[in-house]
Amino acid sequence: QVQFVESGGGLVRPGGSLKLSCETSGFSFKGYAMNWYRQVPGKEREIVASITSTDHSTKYVDSVKGRFTISRDNAKNTVYLQMNSLNSEDTAVYYCNAGVPHPDMEYPLTAFPSWGQGTLVNVSS
């Protein structure tokens, strides 16, 4: 059974930092790319960062580039998202999922239909 357990969210002031974690189980973690997503109520879930399974190269959407860093620990089956210089537009529920690279897509496709509960990041003064 594929599972994702996100943690590390919370209330933070603009300009602050948070580090999110996503513990996974039920699949071969080291064989998959990993993606972080976020969702604001009323809007579709969007991908924000991705890390490959091979050389751990990373990719970010423009709105978080230079502020967020995705990393992974294959020994712990865990992916992380370090978020710095947070602003109100980063407020969202953050999720992770595994990814499968596709030659016609900019980011790996979401691998599994199941999602974790997410972790809420609230950037507010």
N, C-alpha and C positions, 0 to 999 in steps of 0.2 A: 504494500500500500504506500503510494507516494505521499509524502508529507512535507510541508514547509511550515516552519515556526519562526515568524519574524519577531524581533524585539529591539528595544533601544530607542523607541520614539519617546516623545514627551513635549512639554511646553518649553520653548526657548525664545529668547529675545532676538530681534533682528541683529544680524552680525554674529550670532552665536554659532556653535557647532554641535553636532550630534554624530554618533557612530551607530549605525544600524547593523544588526546581525540577522542572518537567516540560516537556521539549522535545518538540514534536510535529511530525509531517510527514504528508503524504499526504491531507490534506483542507484545506478552506478554513477555517483557524483562526478568523479574525475573524467568521465567520458563525455560530459555535456558542457556546452557553454552555459553560463548563468546570466540571467537578466534581472535587473531591478526595475520595477514599475511604480507608478503612483496614480492615485485616483482622487479627484475632487468630487464631492456630491453633485450629481447632475451631469457629470461629464464622463467620457469614456476613459478607461484605464490607458495610460500612456507609458511607453518604455522610456527610461531615463539613462540607463547605462547597461553595458554588456561586457563580459569578459570571456575569452575563449577557453576551451579546454586544453589546448595544445601549448601554445607559447604564452598564454595569459595576457595576450594583447587586449586592450580596452577600447571602448567606444562610448561616446557620450552625446546626448542631445545638446544643441547649442546653448540652451538656457541654463545648463548646469556645468558646462565645460569650464575647467579651471577652478571650480569650487568643490566638486564632488570627486571622490576617488573610489572605484570599485576594486575589491581584491578578493581572493579566495584562499582557503586552507583546505587542501584535499584530504589531509589527515583527519580533519574534523568534520568533513562534509559540510562546510559552512562558507557562506559568501557574506561579505561585508560591504557597507557603503558609508564611507566617511564623508560627512557633509559639513562644509565650512561656509562662512559668509552667508548664512541663511537669510532669506527675506520672506515676506508674506506670501509671495507667489509659490513658495516651496511647501506651503501648508497643504497637506494631503495625507491619505493613508498609503503607506508604502508596502509593496509586496515583492516577493521574489518568485521566480520560476526558472526551470531549466530551459535551455534554448537549443534549437537545431539549426545550424547554418543553412541558408538557401542562397543559391547563386544569384537569384533575381531580387533579393531583399537586402536592405541596408543593415538590418539587425537580424539576429537569429530568431526563427519562429518559436513561439511558445510551445514547449514540448508536451506539457501535461495539462489536462482539463481541470485538475484539482488545484485549489488555491488555499493558502493559509488564511489566518484571520487578519493579517496585516498588522502594521504598527502605525499609530497616528503621530504625525509630526505637526505641531501647531506652533507657527512662528508668529509671535505677537508681543507687543510691548505692554 
